[in-house]
Amino acid sequence: MVLSPWRSQALPLHLAIVGFVPVMNNQPMPPPAGRGLAPAPVFLSVIQHNCLGSWNVFLSLFESFREAATYPSIVLLQDPPVNKAHLPSFNGFKSFFPPVRKPRVAAYVHASFLSNYTVLPRFKGMDDVLALDISSSEPLFGTAFHSFRIINAYSTNTADHRVYSVSPETLFPDLGFPLLVLGDLNIHNPLSDPLRQFSHREISSSVIDLAFSNPPLLPLIQSWEASLPSTGSDHIPITITLAPPSLNQKPPRPRWADTDWETLDPIVKGFKVPAAPPCPTPPNWTNGCPNR
């Protein structure tokens, strides 16, 4: 998890279309001692996690950052702990959340990041969706883009188990600049697990955390990983790292000329593809699809 500015000289890029309760307040806190900005350009680290409304989970997540060399730039929470419309604070971060009594989503942005970039929260009149518009007078990501949007959502079931509280239209706006969509979307249906039979109750509750990138952002995705320690939640903290395309090295290509074909030839010829498992019927697919 690395905190550093993304500012760099604009480069031409053709993108393919593809027990302890902390004091609660919303004032920015000074960054931890010895954790200043790293030299530009390079990585942006975004953490995603469902806190289950637990103070202990919240503290466990943020305390785990102390083990890293630097803090993440942005932490996006679903179901954060709330007390009288206030969320907990953590040293070095500023919180953003919908202006309701019990927000379902929140964002914590590191103070050093806020000192370098303009961050505008958008709430869309909902308690379960939060967008952050990030902009700069200088190009971001080593590209020609000056803007970047992150959408954090906690989608839950409505009275109709087939319909979710956050619609695809809200989650996936058509933008011409980088967009990252993530959250606990509670999508649990046979399309994601075709060999399993689902009841309506199972379809309406899940712990699936997902992230989506639009085409302009896709070349900047360096990694998506679940390497942070457990926080006590039944969700796993997820780290998404973005980097300029020039730093995302392509994987090495196979060295076919060095392959021992004499040894492999009989193994390849003797290999038999196993029979495909039975597939679910179309009605099962339909029953599992939300917002149809």
N, C-alpha and C positions, 0 to 999 in steps of 0.2 A: 504494500500500500504506500504510494508515494504522493506527496503533496508538492506540486510545483506548478508554476504558470505554464500556459500552453503557448504564450506569445512567441512568435518567431516570424522571420521574414516570409512574406507571402510567396508560396510556390505554386506554379501552374499545376493543376490537378484535374484530370478528366475522370469523373466518377461514373461508374457503370450504373445503369438503372436496374436494378435488381430488387431482614431487618433494618436498613438505613434508608431514610427518605431524604434526598438532597433538597436544598432550598429551591423553590420553584420561582423562576422569573424568566423574562424573555429579553434580557439585556445582553448584548455581546460581551463576552469575557475575554481578557487578554490571552494570547496564545501561551501554551506551556513554555517554560524557560528552555532555551536550547533547541527549540523546534522551529527555526525560521524557515524562510523559503529556500528551496533548493535551486540551483542554477537552471535557467530555462535553456532549451525547451524540455519537457518530455512527457511525463506520464500524468494522467488524472485517474485517481482511484475513487470509485463509488461503491458504497456498501449498502446492501439491501437486506432487511430483516423484519420479521413479524415478532413483536414483543409480547403478544398475548395479553396486553394491558398490564404487564407485570413490571413493578419497579426493579425487582431483582434481575430480571432479564435485561432491562435497559442498562443497569449498572454493570452487569457482567459483560455486555457487548462493548461498552465504551472503555471499561478498564482493560479489556483485551488489546486495545490499541496501544497501550503503554509498552507492550512487548515489542512493538514494531519500531523501526528507525524513525518513521514519521507518521503523522496522523493521516487518515484519509481526507480528501477534500470535501466530500459530500456523503452524508449518511441519510438514507431514506428508510423510514419506518412505516410499517403497517400495524394497526392496533397498538399505538403507543400508550404508556401509562398517563392518565389524565386525572386531575383533581381540581374541581371547580373551574373548568375551562383553562387550566394552566398545565403546562407540561414541565418536566424536570429540566434543569439546565445542566450543562457540563462544561467545565473549564476549557475555553478556547473555541467554543462553537456558539453560533447564533441559530435559534430555532425559528422555523416557519411552519404554520399550520392553519387550516381553515378557521375562520372566526365563528365557531359554534361552541356549544357547551361541551360536547364530547367529540372532538375530531377523530376520524378513523385513520388519518395519515399525517405524517410530519416529515419535515426535512431539517437536518442539522448541517449547517455549512461552516467550515472552518474560518476563523477570523482572518487568517492570512489570505485565504482565497477571496473573501469579501473586500479586502483592501486592494485587490488587483483587478477585480471584475465587477460589473454591474449585474446584480441578481434581482430579478423581479418575480415575486410569487404570483401565481394566478390560481384562483380557487374554483372558478366555474360555478359558484353557487351550490356546491356539493360538499358533504363532509367526508367523502371517501375518495376524492381526487385532488391532487395538488400538482401543479405544473411550475417549474422553475425556468424562466427565460434568462439565459446567461449571455451577456454581450460584452464586447470590447471594441475600442476604437481601432485596435490592431487585429490582424487576422488571427484566428484560432486554429489549433491543430496543425499548423504548418500548411494550411490551405488558404483559400480566398474567403472563407466564411468568417463573418463577424458575429454570428448568432448561433446559439445552440439551445435546444429545449429538452428538459427531462420531465416525464410524466410519471408520477407515483400514484398507484391506485390500490385500493382494497375492495375488490368486487365481491359482493355477497349475494345470496339468493333473495329474490323477492317472494311474494306469496305464491307465485307460479314458479315451481321448481325449475322450469325450463328457461326462465328469464333472470338475468343477473342485474345488479344495481348499476353497473357501469357498462354502457353500451360500447360496441366496437367503434362507432362514430366518434365518441368522446376520447377513446384511447388512441385512435390512429388517425389524426388529422393529416391532410395532404400538405406537407411542407416542402419547401425547396432548400432547406438547410438541415443540418444534422438533428436527429430526434432519437432519444432513448426512452423507451416505454418499459416500465417494470412494475412489479408488485405481486401481491398475493391475489391471484385472479380466481381462485377456487374453481378451476376448470378440472372436472373429474368425469371423464366419459370414456366409452369404449374405443374412441379413436386414438386415445393415448395409451390404452392397455387392451388390445383387441382380443386377448385370450381370456379375459376375466368377465364374469357376469356381474352386472351392477344392479343393485336395487335403487329405487328413487332416492332413498335416504343417503346412500353412498354417493350418488351423483351430486347431491346438494351440499356435500361437505367434503373438503379436501384440504391439503396443505401444499398445493403446487405453487411454487414461486417461479415466475417466468420473466424473461427480459426479451425485448424486441428492438431491432435497429431498423431505421429506414435506409434506403440505398445510399444517401450521402454520408451516413455515419459508418456504414459497414466496413470500409477500408481502415477505420480507426480503431476497431475492436481488437485489442491485443490478447485479452484473456477473460474468461468467465470461470471462476473457481470457488470452491467451498472449502477453503483452507483454514479459516478461523476456528478457534475452539468453540465447543458447545456453550450456549448461554443458559441452558435450562428450558429453553423453548422447544416445542416440537418441530420448529423450523430451523434450518441451518443458515447461518449468515453467509451471504454471497458477496464476493468481491468482483467487480467489473472494472477492468483496467483499459483505458483508452490511451493511444499514443499516435503521434504523426505517422502517416503511411510509410515514410522513409525509415522508421525505426521498427516496423513490423516485418521482420525477415521472413522470406518464404521458406517453407520446410525443405530440407535437402531432398533431392531427387534420387531414386534408386540407382545404384551402380550396377546396371545389368551386366556390364562387361566383366565384372569380378564375381559373378554368380557361379557357383559350382553346379552347373546344369547336369553334369553326369550323375551326381548324387541325387539331385532333385527330380530328375525326369521320371524314374519309376514311381516316386511318391505322388507326383502330380497326376500321372496316368492312372494310378490306382485309387485316386480320391473320388468318392461318390457324394454327390450333393444330397443331403437328407431331405425327406419329403416335407413339404410346407405344412405348418400346423393349420388346423381348421380355422377359417375366418368367421367373424361374426356376421350375422345376416344384416341386410340393409335396415330393417326396422330397428335393430339394436343401435346402429349408428345414429339414426335419426333421434331416438329417445335421449341420447347423450349429448346432443348438440344444444348449447345455450343460445338464446336470442334468435331463435329461428322464426 
